[in-house]
Amino acid sequence: MKFYRCTECDQIHIKLIDQNNDMTCCNAPTEELVENNFPDEARNHVPKIRKIGNFVTITIDNNHPMVDIHHIEFICMETNKGFKYKKLNINQEPKVQFILANDEEITNVYLYCNLHSLWSLH
Ligand SMILES: [Fe+2]
C-alpha cells in the first residue's frame, strides 16, 4: 500500500487500483511518502495492536500528542482483503477499533502524523 502527498496542498492520496501512472494534484506530481523516516521519533509512532478474536484495537505507544500543532491524522489497517481506515480528531485519544472478517488477516498498519509523516509496522 502506498500513500502520496501533494507538494502544493498537502492532500494525501492513495491508489485503489494502481496502474503505475503518475498521480498529480494541483497540476503537480505527488510525492510518494516514505515510511518511518524520522529515526529519532521512532519510539513515539509505534502502532500497538491488540486482537481479541476478530476485534482489533490499535493504539500508539508513548501517548503521542493529539493537539492542533502535532497529532495523528489517521490510522489505516491493511489486510489480505484490502484496508480499513479511521480518521482521528484533535484531543481524541489516538485509538481506533476495527472488526476483521473470519478469513481476514492484518498485513500492516499505517499511521500518519502531521509533523512526522507516515509510519508503518514494516
Ligand atoms: Fe508525531
Boltz pocket constraint, residues with backbone or C-beta under 6 A from the ligand:
constraints:
  - pocket:
      binder: B
      contacts: [[A, 44], [A, 45], [A, 64], [A, 70], [A, 71], [A, 113], [A, 114], [A, 115], [A, 116]]
      max_distance: 6.0
